[in-house]
Amino acid sequence: MIEELCDLDARVVFFPVRHHSPACARRVGELAKQLRPDAVLIEGPSDFNDRLHELYLPHRLPIAIYSFVRLGEKRRGAYHPFCIYSPEWQALTVAKELKAVARFIDMPWAEIAQVDDVSNRYADRGMSRSEYVSRLCRQIGVENFDALWDTFFELDPDVELTEFLRRCHNFCLHCRLLDETVSESDRRREAFMAEHVRRAMTEFKGRILVVTGGYHSSALCELLRDKPQKTEPLPNVEGEHGIALTPYSYERLDSLRGYDAGMPNPGFYHQVWLDSQRAKGASHRTLLAQVVKMLRKRGQPISAADLIAAETTASGLAQLRGHPSVWRGDLLDGIIGALIKEERAYGIGHPLIDAVHEVFRGGERGLLAEGTILPPLVEDLKQQLAQFKLEPEKKEREVELDLHVEDDRLRSRLMHRLRILGVAGFDRTGGTDLVARDDMAEVWEQWRIRWTPDFDATAVEAARYGPTLSDATSARLIERSTSCERDAEKAALLLLDASLAGLPELADTFLQRLAALIRGDSDFFTVTKSLGHLLYLFVHDQVLQTAGRSDLAGLFHETYTRGLWLLESLGQVAGRDRELLSGVRALLDTFERCCGSLSLDRTEFVSVFQRVSAEKQQRPLVRGAAMGAMWTLGESDTAHVRTQLLFFANPDSLGDFLTGLFALAREVVQRHRELIKSIDELLVAFADEEFLEALPSLRLAFTYFTPREKHHMGMTLLEALGMKETQSLTTLEVTPEIMARAVAFEGRLFEAVAKYGLRGGDTAEAD
């Protein structure tokens, strides 16, 4: 097999590559010029062949071929990235130079996506996962596949072409032989590629160069030698699918950042590639200078002595490891060993190492050339941005929108669609929070618009959702809805997003899904959060044009009823106090605002809250909230509230009861000085230790009042105690924590005084 694979006199010559390997990129060009083939067949998406001319436009690399497909409600995409040192890119380049026919021969993504979910198509999974790699790493003493590959193929630039091919074929063949998990997608792709090679053999009389991942080379050779095997055809792709070029970046290409194909630290290999093209060595010096420059820019200068020490250490490590030149690991270890003088804590980064990795990663970002065919979505997007004068520019700008104005509302919808699709450069930075709804006096938004290198890439990638902005946004929201199986709040937020994006027909779809979720959701928190969002849309939202919708009314009523039922069956829940109180508030707000329009049963509401407030097994927080809701509605009076207060007159429950009461009856509390006086009487009756025990929860309870309201309550208390109105409350110039410590100290002091009879005249009289 090896002799057959390494036969450079054969009609079909196989060149095995590791994707994004500079050594393979250099040698594939060398071999092509030596063979001068009629055709160069390359692993890549064959459905891009009719647009192959686009790759020869003057793009700035890196770029990628982006394929996308819809399978049911799921939208998926995959990339074939190219940088300057990608073997596939160099094969394309040299084919053009030699006037040879270049073709991609891999299966279209739309077909293979049915059995393979890998989004990075130039993947090294087959070789890197092989047991052969693990054995070799242990044998030669390197850490991983990347270091192993560098040792065998990247470090020695002077090895002869035939020897390089022999090594590479040997390595890749053994990786394949010891891999027992060859996937169905790999077998299908290899059968597809072999068939393309056969067609080329009948079409061209001359020689053919086949450039694929090394994992596939031996399999293709076998398939061409043997009788073609039939594979069960995959179902035809009936959903939307397409293919286009998109900008890429070294940050996305870096395997250390999660990309599962290609080399780590693309900036390092980019520099090695550039230096090899100029017949220049010592790439490590250029990279070390870039690290120093970056550190100086960050205000961390490195002395000449430190620089010399780092290079000397790296050179020594390279010699010790048998490397003919200072390589990636040598340089990194040399910099760390020479320049990091303090102890490094485990798991904590270091600015020097961060700078090294940033330089090694590289900052190259691709840019598509004029004339590149873009997906319909991108054209629609750019046309709408121009219509509303929202095109991103290099200079950042702020846009403020009043959503009561029709034109501003349309611009808002456009930018919300971009936000939902993840198009870079459009960020909502301020305005009315329609999720929290803290301040609804005005409904406005502030957006920051700026051009970013990711704008074109994210716009192209969003094309997998549809040909127009409206269609794509709808599809993206529907896709998100599949993750809301048991979460009514997520579904309600999707309804809000659909309204913000101006998609009323989609809102109808989400209403149906949300209704099904509400009926099956037994979580009080998600149901009441959903109720809060529906309340806003139904009552307040004239801006989004959802207020008063009849279809929304039915769902709103059903959500309210279920929330009321879940409140009564709510067990002991700890750690979610604010969410719990927000849920009770949503029920009260719904009843107050929609009692008439939704024909809500007042008797039912009051009965539920009365039972909750009287339930002895229920938490003081919940009972206080229920009492506050009834007081707010006028279904309970001050005398009854004061009576209930006495049931919680102990340090461990008073604060929680008041927290619930204040959260639901904040305005009512301030009008009744009898209650304020009762609270004061309970606090005064506490011993010092009891007061300190109650203090944290009491502080939380009073956070529901503004400073002005607290002052008013203090003055009300003074009046209730018969103190003069001229007396003012003094603002403490210390924190509550210091005050608490002072009270504790005072308590201990009085105890000591009493213990040793140091109260002076009072003590003598008592004796």
N, C-alpha and C positions, 0 to 999 in steps of 0.2 A: 504493500500500500504506500509506504513512504517513497519508494522509488518512482512509483506512478505519480504521486503528488508532486514530486520534485523534478519531474521531467520537463525541462524548459524547451525541449524540441517537440513536445506534443502539440497537437492542433489546438486543444483547449488547455490553457495553463491557469492553475488556481493560485491566487495570492491570498493567503490567510492574514487577516488583520485583527488587531485589537482596536476598537473604535477610539478615535481621538489619540492615537499613538503617533508621536512625531517620527519615530524610527520607521514605522510602517508607512507613514505618509511619504517620507523621503524615498524609501525603497520601491514603492509602487510606481512612482514616477520614473525611477531608474530602470525598472523592469519593462515598463511600457515603451520607453524609448529604445530599449534593446530589442524587444519583440516586434515593435511596430505593427500591432494587431489591426485587423479590419474593424473589430468591435470590442468595446470595453463594457462588460456587463457588471453592474454594481448593485449590491444589496441596498435597496431603497424602494419606495412605494411606486409600483408600476403604473398606477393610475395618474401619476404626475408626468409621464413620458411625453404626452402631447403638449406639455407646457415647459419642457426642459429648457427651452431657450430663455425662460425667465431667470434661471440660475446664472446665466452668463451676463446678466445686466450688472452694472457697476455698484453692487451692494457693498455696504460696510459689514464685514463679518464680526461676530457670529450671527447666522440666521438659521432658521429651521423650516422644514416642510411640516405644516400642521394639518393633520387629518382629523375630521370630526364626523360623528355619526349619532343618530338617535335610535336607541333600541328600546321600544316601548316608551315609558316616560323618562328614561335615563338618557342624558346627553353625555357623551364621552369624547375625549380628544387624545391625540398622541403626537409625538414629535420625532422628527428625524433631524437632529441638529448638525450644523456644519460650522467648524471654525477653520482657520487658515491651515492648521496642521492635522485636520481630519483626513485619513486616507481616502475616504470616499470623495472628498472635495478635490484632493490632488489628482485622483483618477479622472474626475470630470474635466479638470483643467488640462491635464496632459492629453486626454482624448481629443479635445478641441484643437490643441496645438498640433497633434499628429493627423488631424482631419479624419479621425476614426469615429465611428458611430458609438455614441454613449447611450446606455439604456439602464433604467432601473428594472429589477427583475423580481422584487419581493411582492407578496400578496398585498392588495389594497387593505388599508386599516379597517375599512367598513366591513370587510369580510372576516378578517381574523379577530376582530373585536368580540365576536360572538363566543370565542373560546379562550381569549387571552385578554387580561385586563392591564397589562403592562403599558404605561403611557409613554415611556422612553424607549423607542424602538431600537436604538443602538445600544443594547444592553449586553453586559458581560456575565449574566447570571450563569449561563451554561459552563463557562470555564471557571469562574471564581468559586462556584459551589462544589467543584469536583474534589473527590478524595485525593486525587493525584496532586492537586495544588497543596493540600494540607500536608501530605507526606514530604513534598519538596521543601516547603517552608521549614519543617522541622529538621530536615537533613542539612540544609545550607545555612540555617540559623537566621532567617528573616521573619518579620512579624506577620505579613499578610500577602495577599495576591499582588497588590500594587508594588510592594518592595521586590517581590519575586520577579515580576515582569521587568521592572527596571534593571535588575541584576542581569537577566538573560538577554534583554533586547535593547534597552535604551542607553546603557552606560558606555557601550563600545561602538563608537561611530565608524570605526575603520574595518569592521568585519566585512568579508566579501559577500556580495549579493547572494550567491549560491549557498554559502554557509548560513546566512541569515534565514533564507527560505527553508533550509533543511531543519534548522533549530525550531523555527516557528511551526512548521508542519508537524514535527515530532511532538512538540509541546501540546499543540491543539488536538492532535489525534489522541494522545494519551488522556487528556482531559475528557475527551468524548468517550473513550472506552471505559473509563472508570466512573462515568456518570450514569447511574441507574435510573435517572428520573427525566429522561428526554420527554419533553411535553408534547401533547397532541398538536399544539400550535406550531412547534418547531418542525415536527414531521410534515405537517400540511404545507408549511412555508417552503421546506426543502423540496418537496415534490413539485410545488409550483415553480420554484426557481430552476429546478432541473429541466422542467418542460420548456421554460424560456431559453435555456441554453441549447436544447435540442433544436428549437426553431431557428435560433441564430446559426447553428451549424449547417442547416439546409439553406439559409438565406445568404450567408457569406462564404466565399471560397477560401479566404485567408484565415489567419489565426485569430483566436478569441481569448481575451484575458478576462477572467472571472474574479471579481474582487468582493469577497464577503467576509463576515466575521469568521475567525479561524475555527470556531466551534462547528460551522456548517461545511467546511471545505471537504473533509473526508466523506461526509454523508452525500454531498453532491457528486463527488467522484464515483462513489458506489452506485448511485442512482443512474448515472449516465452509462456506466459499464453494464448494468443489469437491464433486464426488460422493465419498461415503465410499469409502476404499480398504480393500481386504481385506488383512489381514496373516496370515501363517502362524501359527496359534495355538501357543502354548507348551504343552509337555506338562503335564498336571495334576500338581500337587504332591501326591505320595503320602506324603511324610514328615511328621513332626510340624512344626507351625508355630503361631504364636500372636502376640498383640499385647497390649501393656499400657503403662500410663504408668510412667515412672521419674523420679526426681529427676535433675537435671543441675547443672552448675556453670559459672561463667564461666571457670574454669581449663580446662575441657574445651572450651568454646566458642571460646576464643581461637585464631585462625588462626596466630598466632605460636608456639603450642604444638603445632601439627601438625593442627589441625582444618581440613579443606579446604573448608569452606563458611562464608560469613559474614565479618564484619569482624574486623580485628585489634583487640586492646585493648578488649574489651567493657566494661570499667569506665569507660573514657573516654566511649564512646557512651551508656552508661547515664546518666552525669551530664549529658551534652548533652540526652538525652531528658527527664530530670527538669526541667531548667531551661527547656526549650522548653514543657513543660506548664504551668509557672508564669509563662510570659512573662518569664523572667529570662535575662539574658545573662551574659557573662564567666564561662563555665564553667571557664576555665583557672585563675581565681583559687581556686576551690573545690578543684580538683585539685592546685594548687601547695601549698595549705594542708595537704592530706592527705599529700603527699610530705614536707613539713616535720615533720608530726606523727609519721609513721612513722620518720623519721630520728632524731628526738629520743627516741622509744621505744627505738631501737637504740643510744642513747648517742652520736649524731653530730649535735649541735645545729648549726643554721644561724642566723647572725645576721640582724638586720633589714636590714642593708646588703646582704648576699648575696641575700636574698629580693627586695629592690627591684631589684637588678642582674639577677636571673634574669627577672623579669617585664618589665623594660625591654627586655632583649635579645630576649625572645620577641615582644613587641609590635613591635619594630623589624623583626624578621624577617618577621612577618606582613604589615606594610606593604610591605616590599621585595618580597615574593612576590605581592602583590596580593590578599591574603586579607581579607575583610571583618571577620574576627574571628580571635583567636589560636586556631590549630588544633593538632591532635595533634603534628605534626612541628615546628611552631614552638615549642611549649612544651618538647618534648624537647631540641631544639637550643639553646634559650635557657638551660635548666638546665645542660646540659653546658658551654656556652660560658662561662657566668658563674661556675659553682661548682666545676668541676673544674680546679684550677690546676696539678696535676702532670701530667707526661707519661703518657699511657695506653699501656701495652704492648699490642701487637696480640694479639687473641685472649684477653686476660685481662679478666675482669669488673671492675666498680667498684661499691662499695656504694651510691653515689648512683644510678647507673643502674639497679641492681637494685631499689632502692626505687621509682623512677619507673615501671619496668615492672610492679611488683607493684600499684601504685595504678592504673595504666592497665588492668591485667588485671581488677581488681575481685575482690571476695571473695564475691559472691553465690552462695549454694547453695540449690537447690530443696528443697522438702519437700511431699510429697503430703498432701492433705487426707483427713480421715476419710471413709470411704465409697467410696474408690477401690477398684476391683476389682483384686485382685492375682493373679498367676499361682498355680496350685496349689502350685508348689514353695515359694513364699514362705510360704504358709500352713503347709505341712508343716514347713518349717525353723523357723518361730517356735513351732510346737507342740512340737517336739522340744527346742528350747532351754528352753522353759518346763518341760518334763517333768524335765529334768536340772538345772534352776536355773542355767542358763548364759546367761540373757538379757543382752545388752550394756547397760551403763548409762553415764551420763555420767562417773561416777567410775570411774577405772581400778581393776581388781583383778587379783590374781595367783591362779591356781589350780594347785595341785600335785597330781599324780596318781601313784598307785602302780599300775603296770600288772599287778601280780599280783592286785589286787582287782577283782572282776567289775564292780562299779558304776563304778569309775574307768576300767576298760578300755572300757566302753560310752561314757562321756563323752569319752574320748580318740578313739574312732572317729568320734564326731559332729564333733569339732573338726577332725580330719584331713579329713573330707569337706568341711567349709567351707574349709579351706586349699586343697584340691585345686581347688575351684570358684572360688577367688579372692574369697570373701566377706570384706569388710573388717571389721576389729575383732577378729580372732582370730589371735594371733601366738604361735608356740612360741618361748619365750625361754630354755629350759634343759632339762636332763635327759640321759638316756642317748642318745648319738649312735649310732643304729642303722645309720647309713651307714658311719662310721669305726670304730665298735665298739672304742674305746680302753679303756673301762672298763665291763665288763658285770657288776660285782658287784651292782648294783641296776638294775632297769629302771623308770625313772620319767620323768615329763615335767613341765615347768612352762609354763603358758600365761598370756599377758596378754590380758585381755578388756576392751574399752572400746567404748563407742558412738562411732561416727564418722559424719559426714554421708554418707559413701559406703556405709554399711552397707545401706540400703534399695536404693540404685542397683545395687550389685553383686549383691544377692540377686535383684532382678528380672532382671538381665542373665544370671544363671546359669540362669534358667528355660528358656533355649534348649536346655539339655541334657536336660531331662526334667521330668515332673510331680512326682516325689518326690525326696528327697535321695539315696536309694540309686540310683535310676535315673540321676539327673543325674551323680552322681559316676562311675558306671560308664561313661556316655557320654563324659565328659570324659577319662577315662583311655584309653578306646579311641581317641579322637581324637588324644591325645598319642602313642599307639603307632604312628600312621602316619608319624611323623618318625623312627622307630627302624629304618629299613630296613636299615642295616648296622652298627648299634651295639648289641652284645649287652649292654653295661653299662646303657644307657638302658632297655632292655627289662627287665633285672633290677630296676632301681630302680622301674619301674612295678609289677612284681610285689610289691616291698616296700610301695609305696604302697597297692596293693589290699589287702594284708594289714593294714596300719595302719588302713585305712578299714573293715575288717571285711567284705570282699566276696570270700568264698572262691570263688563261682561265676565271678567275673571272673579270679581267679588261675588257674583252669583254662584260660581263653582265652589268657592271657599265657604260660602254660607252653608251649602249642603254638607260639605265635609265637616265643618265646625259643628253643625247640628248633630251629626253622628258621633263626633268625639265627646260632645257635652253629655250625651245620653250614656256614654260608657265610661266617663271620667269620674272616679270616686275620690279625687284629690281636692279638698276644699280650697287649697291655695291656687292651683292652676285654674279651677273653675271661676273663682272670684276675681283673679287677675284678668281672665277672659271677659268677665262681666264688666270690669272697669273700662276695658277697651271698647266694648260694645256700647256702653253708656255714652262714652265720648262721641262715637260715630253716630249714634241714634239721636242724641239730644243736642249736642253742641255743633256738630260738624256741618255748618252751612258752607264752609270753605271747600271741603272735599265732596260736598254735594251728596252726602249719605244721610243727612238728618231726616228723620221721620219716614224712612223707607218701610213699606209694609212688610216686605220679606224679612227685613232686619228686626222688625217688632216681634214677630213670632219667635225667632231664635233668642232674642233678648229676654222675653218673658220666660222661656224655657230655662235659660241659663240662670236667671234670678231664682226661679223655683228650686232648681237643683242646688244652688248655693245655700239657700235657706235650709233645705233638708240636711245638707252636709254639715252645716253649723251645729245643728242640734245633735248630730251623731258624732261630732268631733271629739276624739279622745284626748288624752294628755299629750301635748306636743311641746317639746322644749327646743329652745334655740332659734325659734322663728317668730319671735314676738311681733316685730314690725310688719312682717308679711300677714300675720294673723289679724292684726288691727286694721291693716289696709283692706283685708277681705271683708271684715265686718263693716268698715266704712263704705265699701262698694255696695253692700246690700242696703245700708241706710240711704245712701245717695240715690240709688235706683228707686227705692220706695218714695222718697221725698219728691224726686223730679218727675217720676213717671206713674205715680199712683193713679192719676186720672186717665192719661192717654193709654195705659196698658190695662186699666181696670184691675189693679192689684188689690188683693183682699187685705184690708187693714187688720181685721180680726186675726187672720192667720199670722200676719207678721208679728203683731203684739204678743200673741200666744207663744210663738216660738221664742221670742226674746225673754218673755217672763219665765218660761221654763228653764232657759239657759241661765238666767240671772239667779235662779233659786236652786240650781243643781249643786248640791254640796260636794260632789266629787269633781266638779269642774274647777279649773284653775282660777285664782282671784283675778288674774288679768282678763280672762274671758267674761267672768261675771261682772267685772267693772265695766267692760265695754258694752255688754248687754244692757246694764243699768243706764249707762250714758246714752245709748240709742233711744231707750224709752223716755228718758228725761227730755231729750232733744225733741221728741215727737209730742211731748206733753202728756204722755201716758203714765208718768210718775211725777210726784211732787217732791219738794225739797225735804219735807219731813220723812218721807219714805227713804230717800237717798241717805239721809243722816242716820236713819235706823240701820240700813244695810251697812253703812260705814263701820258701825260698832262691831259687826261680825268679823271685821278684818283689823281690829285694833291691836294687832301684835306686830312686832318689828319685821317678821319674815313675810308678811302678806300685805301690809298696808300700802307700801309703795307700788306693788303690782296692781292692786285694786284701783288705786288712784291713776296709774298709767292708763289702764283701760277706760276708766271714767273720763279722764281729761281728753283722751284721743277722740272720743265720740261725742263729748258734750263740752267742748272747750269754751264756746261762747256762753252757754248757759251757766257754767260754773262761775264766771266772773260777775254775773248779775245777782248772785245769792250769797250775801255776806254771812248768813247763818251757817252755810256749809263751810266757808272759809274759817269761821270761828270754831266749828267743830273739829276741823283738821288741826287747828292750832292747839286746841285743848288736848287732843290725843298725843300730839308731839311733846307738849309740855309735861304730860304725865309719864313719858318715857324716862327711865334712868339713863345715865350717860352712856353705858355700854349698849343699851337697847337702841338709843338714838343713833349711835355709830353703826350698829347693825342695819338699821333701816335706811341710813343715809344714801347709799348708792342707788337703790331703787327709787327713793324719793327724788333724787336729782334727775333721774331719767323721766319720771312722771312730769316734772315741771318744765322739761325741754319742749313740751307742746305749746308753751306760751312764749310770746315775744318779750323782750326786755320791758317794753312799754306796758304790756299786759301784766307782767309780774309786779311792776311798780304800782299799777292800779290796784292789784289784789292786796299788796302790802298796805296801801293807804286805806283800803276798805277794812282790813283787819284792825288798823289803828282806831278807826271810827267805831267799829264794833266793840272794841275794848274800852271805849270812852276816853281815849287819849285825844289831846288837842290836835286840831287840823294843822296848826302851824308847825308841829313837829314833823320833820322830814326824815325819810329813810336814808341812812348813810350807806354809800356804796363801799363795800370792802375793797381794800387795795391789795388783798392777798388772794390766792387761789382757794377754791373750796377744799382742796386736799390739805393745804396748810391749816385752814380753819378746823378741819376734822382732827388733825393731829393736835391742835391746840386744845380742842374740847377733850380729847382723850387724856392729854397731859393734865388738864384742870381736874378731871375726874379722879385721876390717880393721886393728885395733890390733896384734894379734899378727903380722900380715903385715909391718907397718911395723917392728916391733921386730926381727923376724928379718932383714929386708932391711938394716937399718943396724947389725946386730950389737950390739944393746943388751940382751942377755940376761945381762950381768954375768959371774959366775964360770963359768957353764955354757958361755958362748961362748968364754971364754979357754981352757978345757980342751979344747974342740973344736978350737981352732986349734992 
